[in-house]
Structures are given as C-alpha cells and as structure tokens.
Amino acid sequence: MIEKLLSCRIAEHRSLCLAVTFAAIAVLDGCCAPASHLVQEPNLARFDMRCGSQALRDSLRNGRLVTGMPYFVVSQVFSNWDVPRGVLVPCVGSRQAVEDFEGWGRRFSCPDLNIYLDEYETHSGNIAIWYQCPDFYRMGVSVGDTLFVVSKSRAVSSVIQSIQNATKIRLKEKLPGLAEEDTLYGEIHYADNPKRPSGVSYWYLLGILSDDRTVTLSPLSFEFYPIEQIEHNGEPVFSIRWRGLQ
C-alpha cells in the first residue's frame, strides 16, 4: 500500500515538473528573441539634427515609425535583421521585384524606377516599408503648393511659383536668413494632389540659393529617402510601433 502511494506521488511530482518546464520554455520563447531579431534604438540626436518636424520627433521618441521619416531610421531599427534590403519595385505598394539584368550580362537601368522595398518578419507579423528617391517631379509638386522650411526652431513658408527642373523650384516670396545653410528640412503641403492623400511630402537636405527664392534639392543617399508607405500584415498603416518588436 505504501509503495503504491509513493509511486503515485512520484508520478504526480514528475507531471508537475514537466508542466513547469514546458511553461518556462513557452515564456522564454515568447519574451527572449534571438539577438539577431532584436530591434535597435535609432540615433535620436542625428534624427533631430536632420528633421525639423516636432511631430516626427515625438513619434520616434514614442517608439513609432511614421511615413515621412528618413530611411536611415528603418535601417538602424532593423539592423539585426538579415533580409534583402532596397528591393527595386515598380511602384509604392508593389512587392514585385524589378529584374535588373538583361541578356548577355547587360544591366537594366531605368531612371524612372526609384522605389524600394524592405520586408521584415516579426512576432507581430510582416512589416513592409516602401521608400523612394524624391525629386519635385516624382513627388507630384505643382505651382501653388506651399513649401515650409524649418531651421533653428523657426518655420518659414512661401508658395511655389515655378518648378524649374526636377531638383529646383522658385518661390513667390523670399525666405531670408537661410541662404548659408544647405541641409534644411522642409515639407511641401499640396494644394490639390489626389495621389497624395496625406497632402504632405517630406524633404531632407534642401538648400536655398543667395537670391533667397530658389530652393534646390541636394543629391540624396539611400538613408535620406523618405518612407512612402508602411504595411502591417498586408494593411497600409500611417505608423507602426517598433519598440518591442521581435
């Protein structure tokens, strides 16, 4: 009788140990992601230096990626993800990679294709981010839109009078005191552009010539291409929380 009782207690103890072990494994699997899939804190000082939008600054500090932010934020947050980056696609929202080689080893090149895609698999689902090399033509800027420039905590604005080429516009009014700077942050607010539902485009590394009315766009590296669209599990979203992703 005693042996039978001891045998039952040993079996119960083993069952309890197994249950605790499986529970611990489940907890560890949920909260301890591999080091290769841990997000990194972006460089806030660098972001503040390049971005004059207080709304975007606040979003980044609150752990959110938002359309309009420069790509270098994405590359820093997801630096531990070993995935293809900068996949060339034909348009925002497309996942179809553009073949960049033709026959006999000739490289395909089309200056109109400047839209890129990154995709990241996380515990909360798939995140897709499109970004592109901007110029005033590609971004649909028109005469009558308004340029806002932020410099040293002050914002000035003027209506766009003409678009001289893909990287140069002329304003109706002067923006004095900015000509010595060539890395200005700006926003263009569209008077009427159905292709941009947000009504705003974001610009980094703008410059103003000595006449205080001609604005130029400096050549941009990948890291300053603005985010054009974010999708979470196939659904477009304005922003996504990056802090805590695995």
C-alpha positions in Angstrom: 0.0 0.0 0.0 2.8 2.4 1.0 4.7 1.5 -2.2 1.6 2.3 -4.3 1.1 5.6 -2.6 4.8 6.6 -3.1 4.5 5.6 -6.8 1.5 7.9 -7.2 3.3 10.8 -5.6 6.4 10.3 -7.7 4.2 10.3 -10.8 2.4 13.5 -9.7 5.8 15.2 -9.0 7.1 14.3 -12.4 3.9 15.6 -14.1 4.3 18.9 -12.1 7.9 19.2 -13.1 7.1 18.7 -16.8 4.3 21.2 -16.7 6.6 23.8 -15.1 9.3 23.1 -17.6 7.0 23.5 -20.6 5.6 26.7 -19.2 9.1 28.1 -18.7 10.0 27.2 -22.3 6.9 28.9 -23.6 7.7 32.1 -21.6 11.3 32.1 -22.8 10.2 31.6 -26.4 7.8 34.5 -26.2 10.0 37.1 -24.5 13.6 36.2 -25.3 14.0 36.6 -29.1 17.3 35.7 -30.7 19.8 38.5 -30.7 19.6 38.6 -34.5 15.9 39.7 -34.2 16.1 42.4 -31.6 15.4 46.0 -32.7 18.0 48.7 -32.1 17.4 52.2 -30.7 17.8 54.7 -33.5 20.2 57.7 -33.3 17.8 60.3 -31.9 20.5 63.1 -32.0 21.1 62.5 -35.7 17.4 62.4 -36.4 16.8 65.7 -34.5 19.6 67.3 -36.5 18.1 66.4 -39.9 14.4 66.5 -39.1 12.7 69.8 -38.1 9.2 68.2 -37.6 8.3 68.1 -33.9 5.5 65.6 -34.7 8.0 63.2 -36.3 10.5 63.7 -33.4 7.8 62.9 -30.8 6.7 59.8 -32.8 10.3 58.4 -32.9 10.7 59.0 -29.1 7.4 57.2 -28.5 8.7 54.2 -30.4 6.9 54.6 -33.7 8.0 54.6 -37.3 5.9 57.0 -39.3 5.6 57.8 -43.1 7.9 60.7 -44.0 10.8 59.6 -41.7 14.1 59.1 -43.5 15.2 55.6 -44.3 18.2 55.6 -42.0 15.8 55.2 -39.1 14.5 52.0 -40.6 18.0 50.7 -41.3 19.0 51.4 -37.7 15.9 49.9 -36.0 16.1 46.7 -38.1 19.9 46.5 -38.4 19.9 42.9 -36.9 17.5 41.5 -39.5 19.3 39.5 -42.2 16.9 40.2 -45.0 17.2 41.6 -48.6 17.0 45.4 -48.4 16.4 48.0 -51.1 14.5 45.7 -53.4 13.7 47.7 -56.5 9.9 47.7 -57.3 7.8 49.4 -60.0 5.5 51.4 -57.6 4.6 52.0 -54.0 2.6 49.1 -52.7 4.1 46.6 -55.1 6.1 43.5 -53.9 7.2 42.5 -57.4 10.9 42.9 -57.7 12.2 44.6 -60.9 14.7 42.4 -62.7 17.8 44.4 -63.0 19.6 42.3 -65.6 19.0 41.8 -69.3 20.6 39.3 -71.7 24.3 38.9 -72.2 25.1 40.5 -68.8 23.8 44.0 -69.6 22.5 45.8 -66.6 18.9 47.1 -66.8 18.6 50.8 -65.8 15.5 53.0 -65.7 15.8 56.4 -64.1 12.0 56.4 -63.5 12.3 53.5 -61.1 13.4 54.8 -57.8 11.1 53.0 -55.3 12.5 50.4 -52.9 11.0 47.9 -50.5 12.2 46.3 -47.3 10.2 43.4 -45.6 10.7 42.2 -42.0 9.1 39.2 -40.4 8.4 39.8 -36.7 6.4 38.1 -34.0 3.6 40.6 -34.6 3.5 39.8 -38.3 5.0 41.0 -41.6 6.1 44.6 -41.9 6.7 46.1 -45.4 8.2 49.6 -45.9 8.4 51.4 -49.2 10.7 54.4 -49.7 11.9 56.3 -52.8 14.4 58.8 -54.1 12.5 62.0 -54.3 12.5 64.9 -56.7 10.0 67.6 -57.4 8.6 65.8 -60.5 8.3 62.3 -58.9 6.6 63.7 -55.8 4.0 65.5 -57.8 4.9 69.0 -56.7 2.9 71.7 -58.5 2.8 75.5 -58.8 0.6 76.8 -56.0 1.8 74.2 -53.4 3.4 75.6 -50.2 6.9 74.9 -49.0 7.6 75.1 -45.3 11.2 75.2 -44.2 12.3 74.6 -40.6 15.6 76.0 -39.4 16.9 76.6 -35.9 13.4 76.1 -34.4 11.7 78.6 -36.7 9.5 77.8 -39.6 9.1 80.0 -42.7 7.0 79.3 -45.8 6.2 80.5 -49.3 4.0 79.4 -52.2 5.8 77.7 -55.1 5.9 80.0 -58.1 7.6 77.7 -60.6 9.3 74.3 -61.0 12.5 74.9 -62.9 13.6 71.2 -63.0 13.5 68.0 -61.0 15.7 69.4 -58.3 15.0 73.2 -58.3 11.9 75.3 -57.6 11.3 79.0 -57.3 9.2 80.6 -54.6 6.9 83.6 -54.7 8.4 85.2 -51.6 11.9 85.3 -50.2 13.0 83.2 -47.3 15.7 85.4 -45.8 18.4 84.2 -43.5 18.6 80.7 -44.8 20.9 81.0 -47.8 24.0 80.0 -45.9 22.5 76.6 -45.0 22.3 73.7 -47.4 20.9 70.9 -45.2 17.5 72.3 -44.4 14.4 70.2 -43.6 11.2 71.1 -45.4 7.7 70.0 -46.0 5.6 70.6 -49.1 1.8 70.9 -48.4 -0.1 70.2 -51.6 -3.0 72.5 -52.7 -4.6 69.6 -54.6 -2.9 66.3 -55.3 -5.2 63.2 -55.2 -2.2 60.9 -55.5 -1.0 62.0 -52.0 -3.9 61.5 -49.6 -1.8 62.9 -46.7 -1.4 66.2 -48.5 2.3 66.4 -47.4 5.7 65.3 -48.6 8.9 65.4 -46.6 12.2 66.7 -47.7 15.7 66.4 -46.3 18.9 68.3 -47.3 17.2 71.2 -49.1 19.3 74.3 -49.9 18.4 77.9 -50.7 20.4 80.0 -53.2 21.6 83.5 -52.5 18.5 85.1 -54.0 16.5 83.6 -51.1 13.8 82.4 -53.5 15.4 79.4 -55.3 15.3 76.1 -53.5 17.5 73.2 -54.5 17.4 69.5 -53.6 20.9 68.1 -52.8 21.7 64.6 -54.1 20.5 62.2 -51.5 21.9 58.9 -50.4 19.6 56.0 -49.5 19.5 56.9 -45.9 17.6 60.2 -46.6 14.9 58.7 -48.8 11.6 59.4 -47.1 9.3 56.5 -46.2 6.4 56.5 -48.6 4.2 53.7 -47.2 4.1 51.2 -44.3 2.1 48.0 -44.3 1.4 45.6 -41.3 0.2 42.2 -42.3 -0.8 43.5 -45.7 -2.8 46.5 -44.5 -1.5 50.1 -45.0 -0.9 52.0 -41.8 0.3 55.5 -41.1 2.7 54.3 -38.4 3.8 51.2 -36.6 5.3 50.7 -33.1 8.9 49.5 -33.5 9.8 49.5 -29.8 9.4 45.9 -28.5 9.3 44.2 -31.9 11.0 40.9 -32.3 
